Every structure is written in structure tokens, then in C-alpha cells.
Amino acid sequence: MHRRAWLGMGWVLGLAACAAQPAAPEAMSPAMPAAAPGRASGQPERDRAAELACIRRGREAEVMQPWLGANNPRAAVIGARVRNDCLEGYRRGAGLPGP
């Protein structure tokens, strides 16, 4: 095929794409996922609050290791373990440990 034929085909395909029907508005906007059957209203907010509380506890655990020095990887590991244990306990239904 000649070069002009290829260019002409490109224009035809481009115009065909422009003439296509637009997607339905429901398909274009991200929909909120439906709540799981066992989840109560407000559960995502409680989950986020618990997650933030566990993150805060992990940071506090890092700070409570002054003998390791600032920005020590071991303190970060301790903080991560505290955070993960807290999150795991919450997800198992034990609630947030401690006061």
C-alpha cells in the first residue's frame, strides 16, 4: 500500500473512534463498592480510626527505644511489629488492645 493509503486509513479509524457512542455515565464514574452483608454502617470509618490508632502505637513504640538512637532500623522493626500486632488483633475482632 502506498503511504497515502495508510494515512487515509488512520483518519478513517480516528473518525470512527470519535463517532462511537460514549460510555454510560455509570461506567465512567467510580462507584463506591457495596458494603459487605455482615458490615454495619460506619464500619469503614471505624476501621480507619483503628488503623490510625495502631499506627500511632507503633510510632510510640519506636520512640520508647531511646537507647537504639534516632532513625535506627531496629526501632522501626519494633514499631512495625507493634503496629501489625495491633492491626491483626483488631481484624480478628479483639478490638483495640490497651486503654
C-alpha positions in Angstrom: 0.0 0.0 0.0 1.1 3.5 -0.6 1.9 5.8 2.2 -1.2 8.0 1.4 -3.4 4.9 1.8 -2.1 4.2 5.2 -2.6 7.8 6.3 -6.1 7.7 4.9 -6.9 4.6 6.9 -5.6 6.3 10.0 -8.0 9.2 9.5 -10.9 6.8 8.9 -10.1 4.9 12.1 -9.7 8.1 14.1 -13.0 9.4 12.9 -14.7 6.1 13.6 -13.4 6.2 17.2 -14.8 9.7 17.6 -18.2 8.7 16.3 -18.5 5.8 18.7 -21.1 6.1 21.4 -19.8 7.4 24.7 -19.7 5.1 27.6 -22.6 5.2 30.0 -22.2 7.7 32.9 -22.3 4.8 35.4 -19.3 3.2 33.7 -17.3 6.4 33.7 -17.7 7.3 37.4 -16.1 5.1 40.0 -18.8 3.6 42.1 -18.5 3.0 45.8 -18.4 -0.7 46.5 -21.4 -2.1 48.2 -21.0 -2.9 51.8 -20.4 -6.5 52.7 -23.5 -8.2 54.1 -22.1 -8.5 57.5 -20.7 -5.0 57.8 -22.6 -2.3 59.6 -23.0 1.3 58.5 -19.9 3.3 59.5 -17.6 0.3 59.6 -15.0 1.9 57.2 -14.7 4.9 59.5 -14.1 2.6 62.5 -11.6 0.6 60.5 -9.7 3.7 59.5 -9.8 5.0 63.1 -8.4 1.7 64.4 -5.7 1.7 61.7 -4.6 5.2 62.7 -4.6 4.2 66.4 -2.4 1.2 65.6 0.0 3.4 63.5 0.2 5.8 66.5 1.0 2.9 68.9 3.7 1.7 66.5 5.3 5.2 66.4 5.1 5.4 70.2 6.9 2.1 70.5 9.7 3.4 68.2 10.1 6.5 70.4 10.3 4.4 73.5 13.6 2.8 72.3 15.9 5.7 73.1 19.0 3.5 73.6 18.9 2.5 69.9 19.4 6.0 68.7 17.5 8.2 66.3 16.4 6.6 63.0 17.6 3.1 64.0 16.2 0.3 61.8 15.7 -1.9 64.9 13.4 0.7 66.5 11.5 0.8 63.2 11.1 -3.0 63.3 9.8 -2.8 66.9 7.3 -0.2 65.9 6.2 -2.2 62.8 5.7 -5.3 64.9 3.6 -3.4 67.5 1.5 -1.8 64.7 1.0 -5.1 62.9 0.1 -6.9 66.1 -2.4 -4.2 66.9 -4.0 -4.4 63.4 -4.1 -8.2 63.4 -5.8 -8.2 66.8 -8.4 -5.6 65.6 -9.1 -7.6 62.4 -9.6 -10.8 64.5 -12.3 -9.0 66.4 -10.4 -8.4 69.6 -10.8 -4.7 69.4 -8.1 -2.3 70.1 -5.8 -3.5 72.9 -5.0 -1.4 75.9 -6.6 1.9 77.0 
